[in-house]
Structure formats: structure tokens, C-alpha cells
Amino acid sequence: MRKLDIHLERAKYGYIEKLPKEVKYFEGSMYEAILKSAERYPNRTALEYFKMEISYKEMVKKINKAAAAMKAIGVEKGDTVTICMPNTPEAVYMFYAVNEIGAIANMVHPLSSEKEIEDYLIKSESKVMLCIDIAYPRVENIIKNTEVEHLIVVSPTRSMDFLIRAVFKLTKGRKNHIKHSQKVMTWDRFMFQSFKYTEDPHIHVNPNDPAIILYSGGTTGKPKGVVLTNHNFNAQALGAKYLVSELLKPKYSMLCFLPNFHAFGLGVCMHIPLYCGMRMVLIPQFNAKKLKKYIMNYHVNVLVGVPTVFEYMMKIKFGPRDLRHVKGLVSGGDIVSDTLKNGINKFLKEHGSKAVIQNGYGLTEAAGGMIFSERSVADVPGAIGFPLPDSEALILDLKTKKPAPVGEDGEILVRGLTIMKEYLKDPKETEKAFIKVGTKKYLRTGDIGYVDERGLVYFKTRLKRMIISNGYNIYPGNVEEATLKSTGVDACACVGIPDKLRGEKVKVFIVLKPEVHEHATKKELNKIYKKYLAKYEIPRELEFISELPKTKLGKVDFVALKNR
């Protein structure tokens, strides 16, 4: 932080009493940070995967073995290793092993197309790749066009209990015939290579060196590789311990289904719990119908997910005490409407939990999460929380390009220890991502919001989602919030569509609850809109659909709706 020359008046933030005079950040790698946890809690469960429990001590042994195996096949400090995996123990071992030897982890979505995978491998100059078996046929078709020297393939059943593995293979087993060669190997054959390397694979690195590549911007343009450092994620973990300490106790467990190739999943669902000595319950493929089973069987204390997950949770039948072990819910990846927030909190209370839903806000370029709502502000309408320690949120007036007054809307700008190093091999886009205000350099979020006198940050809408109709700025979130007040509306999404007269007009896509009629809902909405919306905000068009389209990460796909 001193190197970045950021000097903030911490007193303006509402959680000042939680902070020491100077926050001492961990100056090592991500691997070294979780090694500290393993030294502190060697016999505590670090990972749980389909009822198989792996202790911190055992996890570190597996990481060290994978690190030695990589050194044996020629991976050096600064090389790039692609990990194309869902949330499995092997993905965790490989990620931290890559980090241990000072290499760079290139995180790729397993459902990416052949062309996307090829582009990611070429741009990152990956030397080694670990992929899940379902991605192997696509990788096999393009690997000859890349610089990959070794391809490691693993099944999601590899670390399952024997009986669960047998059932999985009978019901969901896939027959991907892997062509074994000097270049292609299974996970077991890869780990056997560790015996060929007899030295200590651990390499000390500069915490500000590149450590991770994640991809951003897939729904709005060609994905860009976001280069992040060890310090980005370690600072996020320590900052979260101060800001939401009540959720990050070593005795707690966290359900981890947000994917590791997503910044929020990697940082908040994987590194933070391991940094804090918690138990991480790994879910490789989220199934909403099994959510009750996940929560009950694993006695989960903390759930982190996107809003649609919590919407589904409220439809599940739980007993009056079934959620008593749930200590907290954190929503990220999208914004929780106040209606949904109130509904979830009421649902939790009715089923024995004292938890409330808390926001996590960030973007890939900021390591996933850099603003969190501590419990005391979780109920404040529209609030997304306070920035992490030694981070700052500034509101930029869209017209003057100067800092907006307290309480006035503008683009949210952020700076601090979680901000990316750069876009991979893209200096022009890197330059565009930042803006200088006075003497300080900020990351542009592309989101509209405001900050109050306490430093509490509020979110209004994505800049790209803001609708401009007849010269008025219309926030889709306001329209969606009003729409959800209808008793017949199950879900909705508001978009702006081209209009010759107004420039854009407001259109709302609506999913109705079972056995609810469109006509009755339209009449009810007309009354609601007149009461809660300004005249220029009232939707010009309503369309009833069976379900809202979603992106690969479970967010509402607004691009698909605009293109219908």
C-alpha cells in the first residue's frame, strides 16, 4: 500500500473500530498463506468432497506432491499452467502447487468452446494444462496448435468415496477415451512424476509478481485476460477478516459452488476460507434441486452464491429449525434487490437462522470482491457495503468527470490492494481501464452508484445497462424492484430496447408464478408502476416468458434478452 502511495482517512468508513492502526498484510504467496493455516490447524478438515474429508495437513502434502511433479516435467518459475477444471480437490491441489513453484495459473471455464480454449492457451503461452475429462475431446482437437507440452486429464470422480464413485459412474459416467502418450497423461501418472524430483519445489516469490490469469468481459465483447497477483488475493482475504469477521471463523464451513475460474469463486469461496482455516465444501457442478441436501448433509455455516441461488432456496421446504446452523449468506456476481433481500431474511428467520444476507461487490479486475456489507449495514436499502481496508471507492460525475458530491450518482471508481496488474498483453485496454482523478489512479467499474457520508457504497445499475429515454437516465434496478412487488411475479429483468421516438424504451421480461394469469398481473403492475415509478420510468412494453436466460455463471443474460 505504501508503494501505491494510497493514504486514506479510514475514519470515514463505518467499520473503523474493527481496524488496528496499521493493517499488516501477509507478504508471501497464496500457497504460503494457506501453509500458515495448515501449521495452525493441521488436523482440521480443509476440503470436503462428496463426504470425503481432507485435512489441512493432507492437503498440503498433495499440493507439495503436485508441485514436485510439475518441476519434474519441466515447469519453471514464471511459466503458465492452464487449469480447466470445476471445483474438485485436484483443482485446488494444482492451483496452489502452481503458486508454490512461482508459476502462473491460467483459469479457464471447462465448458468453453474449442476456439476459446485454443485462444486462452495461445495467449497465455501455457506450457502445461490440467483439464477435466469432459473437456478432453475439445482440447484434443486444438492442442497441436498450442505450445502445451503436457496435458493432464482427471475425472471428477477421482477423489470421491469408492461407493459414491461407483454410483456416479453408473448414472453419469462418460466414456472419454484418452489417448495416452508422452504428452497426455492421467492425474495418477502425473503425480507419480513427483518421485523423480527430490528437491524442495517451494520457491519464494515477490507477492506483486503475476500469479493468476482470469477472463473478463465475455458477455460484452472478446474476453480479456486479467492478470492478478498473490498480494491481490491475500489482501482481499485479510481485509475480509476485518470487515466480515463474524462469517470467517475457523470452526465454520463454507459451501463452494461458485467456480474457481470466476474471480468471486476463486477469491471468496476458495482462498478466503483456506486462508482463515475454514472447511470448504466443494461442489463441482451446482444443482439447484440438491441445494437442500448440500445445506443439510454438510451442516453448512456460510453460503456464497449469486441471487438466483437464494431465490431458489426460498422455494425449498425446510423445517422450522433446519437452517439453525446457517450463520451467513453472501451474495455476489449480481445485485440483490431489496425485495429479495427482505424475503430471504424473513425466510432465514422462519427456519431457525439468525443470519442475514450480506452483499459482496467487485469485478474480475479487482480480484472478485473488494466491497462487503458488514452485518450492521446489511439491511440498508441499495447499499453494497464498505470498501476493504486500505481500499477506496470514489464516485465520478459522468458529465463533469470530477468527484461527485456525497449522495449523488456517478460511476463507481475503485483503488486499493486487490486491483489487477494489467490485461494480458493488452496495454491499450489496460490504459482504458484506469482513470486519473487528481494525483490518484482509479479502476473504472462501469457501474453507477453513490457514497453516503459514512463511506457506505450504494449500487444503482451497470453503466451499460442504464437506459436513456427522452434524455432521462433510467435505472433498470428501480423498475425491477417495482415489478417484483406484484404478487404474481416470480422473476423479472428490465432492458432498454431501441425506439425511434425516445432513443430507448423500457421493456420488462416477466416470469410468472404458477397458475397466475397475465391479464391480472398487468392490471396489478399498472397500479404499482404509477405508485412507485416516475412517469418516464414506467415500462412501455411487458413480455411474459417461461424463464430468464442465464449466462454460464448463472447471471441473467441481459444481452440475450435485448437480442430477442
N, C-alpha and C positions, 0 to 999 in steps of 0.2 A: 504494500500500500504506500509505503514511503517512496518507493521508486516511481510510483504513478503520480506522486505529488497530489494526493487527494487529502484535503484537510476539511473535515465536516464538523458542523456543530451538532454533535449527537443528541444534545438536549432537545432538539426539535422533534425527535422521534419518541413515540409513546411508550416504548419498552426500555427506555434509558436505564431504569432501575435494575434491569437484568444484566447490564454490561459492566465489566470491570473497566478501570481507567484506560487500559490498553489491552486489546484482544491479541493474544499471542497465537498466531497461525502456525500450523504444522508445516515445516519447511521441506518435507520429504516427498516421496512419490505416493501414489494412491495405494500401491502394494505395501509400502512401509507403514502407512496409516492403519491398514487392517491387520498388519502384523502386530501392531501395538494392542489391538483388540484381542488377538489370539493369545498374546502373552498375558493379558489381563483375565481372559475368560477361556482358557484352553479347552475345558470340558463342556462348555455351554454349546447348545446347538446353533450353528451358523446358518445352515441350509436345511430345509425340509422339502422333499420332493416325492410326492406320492407315498407318504408315510415312511420314506427312508430318511433318516436323520444323520447329518454330517456335522461333526463338532468343528469348532474353530481350529483346533489342533490338526484334525484330519484334513480340513480344507486347505490349510497352508501347506501341508505335505503334498497334496495333489497339485497345488499351484507350483511348488518348487520342482516337482517332477516334470510338469509340462514345460516349465522354463528350461530345465536341463535338456529336455527333448528338442526344444526349439534351437538351443545352442548347438546340439549335436547335428541338426540338419542345416546349420549354417546361418541362422538368423542373428544379426548383429544389432547393436545399438543404433537407432535411427532408421532401421528398416521398417517397412509397413507390413502388417499382418491383417488380412481381412477376416472378420468374424461374421458369418452369415447364419445366425442361429436364433431360435426362440429362447425363452428363459429355461435353461436346463443347467445342471451343475457343471457340465463340460464348458458351457459358455462362460460361466463365472471363473472356472479354473484358467481358461485360456486368456480371458481378458486381463486378469491380474498377473498371469505369467508373462504376457506380452509387456505389461507395465514393469514387471520386475527386472527384465533384461534391457530396459530402456528403449524398446521398440515402440511403434505407433499402432494403435488398434483402429482399424477401419471398419466401422459398424454398418452392416448392410441388411436391409429387410429381406428375409428368406423368400418372400413372395414377389420380389422384384422380377421384372421381365429379363430375358436373356440379354437384351441390348443394354438395359440399365446396369445389370451386373458387370457386363463387359466394360462399360464406361467407368464404373466405380473402380474396377481393378486396374484399368489402364491409367486413369488419372492419379490414383494413389500410388502407382508403381508397386503394387503388392507383390511380395516375394513368396508368401505362404498364405493359404486360405483354409479356414475351417468352415465346413458347411453342413447343415442338416441334410439327412438323406433325401428328403422330398425336393430339395433344390438341386441335387446332384445331376439329374438329366439336363437341366438348363445350363449348369456350369460346364458340364462335359462338352456341350456343343460350342462353347466360346473360349474355353481355357487356352486353346492353342494360339489364340490371338493376343494373349496377355504375357506378362513376364513372370507369372506364377510358376514356381519351381516345384512346390509340394502342395498337394490338395489332400486334406484330411476330412474324411466323411464319418459322421456319427449319427446313430439313431436316437430319437428322443427316449427310447426305452432303456438305453444303456445304463442309467443309474436307478432304474425302478426296482422295487421289490420283485423277487422272482415270480410270484403268483400274479401280481399286477401286470408284469411284463408279458406273461403268457396270455392273459385275458386281452391285453392291448393288441397283441399280435393276431389273435384270433378275430377280434372285432374290427380293428383298424389297420392291421398290418399291411405294409406296402412291399412290393417286390421290385426294388430298385437294384438291378444287377450292376454292382460296382466292378468296373474293370481294373483290378489291382495291377499296379505297375510300380516302377521306381518313383513315379511322380504321384500316384494315387494310393492312399493308404487309409485303413480304418483307424479309429481313435486308439484302440488297444495296441496296434502296431506302432503308431506314433509314440505313445507313452513308453513303449519298450525301448525306443531310441535313447531314453534318458540314461540307460546303463552305459552308453558309450561316452557320456560326458561326466567326468569325475571331479571337475572343479565346482566352485560355488557360482551359480549363474547370476546371482544378485549383483546388479550394477547401480551405483548411486548416480542420480541424475539431477540436473538443475530443474527445480519444480516448475519453472516457467518455459521449459522446452516443450515442443509439441508432443502430445501423448495420445490424443483421440481425434478421429475424424467422424463427424456425424453429418447427416444430409438434411438440408432445409430447403423449403420453397417448392416442394414437389407439386402442390396444388395450384400454384400461381405462375409457375414457369419451370425452367430446367433446374433440377436440384443442384444446390451449391454445397461443396464440401466445407464444413465448418471445423476449423482447427482449434482444439481446446487443449488446455494444459492440466497437469496434476494439480497445480495450485487452484485452478478454477473450481474443481470438484471438491478438493479438501477444504477450501474456504467456504464453499456452499454448505458442506456438512457441519463445520464448526459453527457457522452463522445460524444454521437451523437449530442447533442445540441450544443456542441462546434464545432464539425467537419463539420456538415451539417446543421447549424442553419437556413439557408435560406429555408429549407424544413419543419422545425418543429415549425412553428408559430401557436399560439393558435387558430387563426382565420381560419386555414386551415383544410381540411378534408382529410382522408386517406382511400383508398379502401382496405378493409381487406378480401382477399380471400385465402391467404396462411394460411394453417390450424394451429390451436392452439397446435396441437400435434407435430408440427415441430418447431425447435428452432427459425428459422428465422421468422416464423409466430407469435409465442408467444412473442418473444422479440421485433422485429422491427414493426410488424403490430398491436400488441395489447398493450404491456406495454409502448412502447415509445410514441405513440400518446396520451395515457391516462396520462402518466407522464407529457406530455407537454401541456395538456389542449385542445387537438385537438378533432375533431369529427371523430369517427371511424365508417365507413360504413361496416356493417357485411354482408358477402356473405357466406352462409352455404355450397353451392355446386357451384363451378365455372362452368359457361357455356360460352365457347368462343363466341358462337353466340349471347350472350346477353351483350358482353363487351361494345358495343356502348351505349346500354341502360343504363348500370351501370354508365358510364362516363358522359353521357348527363343528365340523370334524377337526379343524386345525385350531380352534379356540383363538381366532384372530383378534388382536387388540387394535390394530391400526389398518384401515383400508385406504389405499390411494387409487383413484380412478378418474375417469372422465365423467361429466354429468350424466350421460346416458346410462352408465352403470348404476348410479344411485337412483335414477328414475325407475329402472327395472327392479331394484331392491325393494322399493316401496310397494311393488305388486306381489311380493312373496308373502306367504302366510307364515309368520313367526309367532311363537307363543309369547305371553306377556313378560317372560324373563329370559328369552332366548338370546337377546343381544346384550346381556349384562356385562359380558367380558369385552365389548367393543368400547375402547377408550377414545377413539378419534377417527374422523373421516377427513381426508384431504382431497380436494378436487383440483385437477389440473388439466391442461390441454385445451380447455374451453371454459367459458364463464358460466357460473351457476346463477340462474335468475333468482330474484328474491322470493318469488313464489315457490320455486323448487326448494330453495334453502329452508324456508319455513316448513314446507311439507316434510322434508327429510328430518328436521329437528324434532318435529312432533312425532313422527314415526319412531325415531330412536327412543324417545321418552316413553312412548306407549309400550315398547318392547324391552324395557329394563335397562337401557343405556343412558348414561349421563353425558354422553358425547354430543358435540355439535359439529356440523360440517364447517371446515375451515378451507379457505382458498390458498392455492399456491399459484403464483403467476410467474411466467418467464417465457423464454424463447430459446431455440437451439443455440443461438449466438450468445446466450447468457447462461450456458450450461443447464438449461431447463427451468430452474426455479431460482428467482432472486428477490421475490416479494412474497411474504407469507402473512396470513392473518392469524395473529395470536388469539387465544380464546376470548380475551376481553373485548375484541372488536369484531368477532366472527359474525355477530348479528347485525352489524351496521349495514343498512341497505346500500348496495352498489359498491361497497368497499372491497378491495382485494388484499389490503394489508400494508405492512411496513416493509421497506427495503431491508435486506440483510445488513448486519453491522458493516461499517465502512463501505457502504454502497449508497447510491443516491438516485432519486427519481426527480426529474425536472420536467415541468410542463412547458412546451414551446407553443407560443401563439402561432397559429397557422398562417395568419395574414402578415404580422409584423416580423416573424421569425425571431422574436425576442421572448424571454421568460414571461409566461402568463402570470397574472396576479393570483394570489391564493383563492381557490374556489372556482376559477374559470377554466373552461375546457381548452384543450390543445393536445398536441402529440406528446405521448409519454417518451421521454428520453431517459436512459439509464447509464450509469457508470459504476465501476467497482471491481472487486476481485474475481467475479465469475465471468467477466466479459471475454469473448473469444480473442484469439491471437490474430486470426485472419481467415479469409476464404481461401481454400486450397487453390494455389496457382491462379489467382484471380485478383490482382491488385486493383483493377478498376472497380469491381464490385465491392471490394473491401473499403475503398475510399468512399464510395457512395453510402455505405452502411453507417458511417460516422458523420457527426456534425460538430463543429466547434462553436461553443457559446461562451463568449468572453475568452478566458485563457484555458478553459477546460474542454475536453473531448468526450462526447457522449455517443452512445449507440442509439440509433433510431429504431423504435419498436414497430412503427406503423400502426400503433393503437392510439385511440383517443380517450382521454380521461382528465382527471383533475386531482389536485392535492389539497387537503384542508390544513388548518392552522397547526394540527398536531403532526403533520407529515404523513398522515394516512392517505394512501393512494386509492383512487376510485377509477373504475373502468367504465367506459361508455360503449365503445364499439371499435372494430377494426377500421382503420383508415380506409382500407379498400372496400369495406362493407358499407361505409357511410353513404347514405342516399341523398343526393342533392336534387330537390324537386322545386321548381319555380324559385330557385335561389335559396331555399331553406335547407339547412342541414338537418337530416332526419336520422336518428339512431335506431337501427333495427331492434336493438335490445329493448327499447321502450315499447315498441309495437308488439314484440313477442311477449313481454311481461303482461301487457293488457290482454292479449289474446288468451293467455293461459288462465285468466280469471274466469273464463267461461267454464261452466260445469261439464260441458260436453267435449272439451278439447283435451286430448291426451298428450299431443306434442305439436310443435309448430316451428316454422322458420320463415323469416322475413327477408326478402331480397328486393333490390331495385331493378326494374326492367326498363329498357328504352321506351321513351314516349316523345312523340314529335312536339307536343304542346308544352310539356313540363320539363323535358330533358330526361327525367326518370320518373317512374311512378312506383308506388309501394304495392307490392304483392306479397300475400301471405299463403304459404302452403300449410295445410292443416291435416293432422291425423286425429280422427275422432275416436272417442271411447266406444266400446262395443254397444250396439243397439241404440246409438244416438243418431238422430236424423239431421241432415244437413240444413234443412229449412229452419228448424227450431234453433239451431246453433247460430245461423246467420242473423236471426232476429235478436238473439241474446247479445251477439257481438256488436250489432249496431248500437245498442244501448251502452254497452261497455266502452266502445271507442269514443262515443260522444262525451262520456263522463271522464275518461282517463287520458285522452289524447287531444292534442291541439288539432284544429281543423286540417292543417296541411299534412299532419302525420297519419290521418285516417287512411287505411288501405283502400286502393281503388279496385283491387281485384283479390278474390279469395279462390283458392283451388284446394279441393279435398283429395287427398291421396292416401293410399293404404299404409305407407311407411316413408320416413325421410331417408334419402340416400345417405350413406356413410362413407367416409374415407377408410383407408386401410387401418387407421389408428382409432376408428370408432367415433370420429367427429362428424358433425353434419357437413355434407358436401355441398356447400353453397354454390360452387361453380357448376355442378351438375344441375342444380335447381334453376339457376339463371339460364342454362342452355336447353331447358326442356322445351 
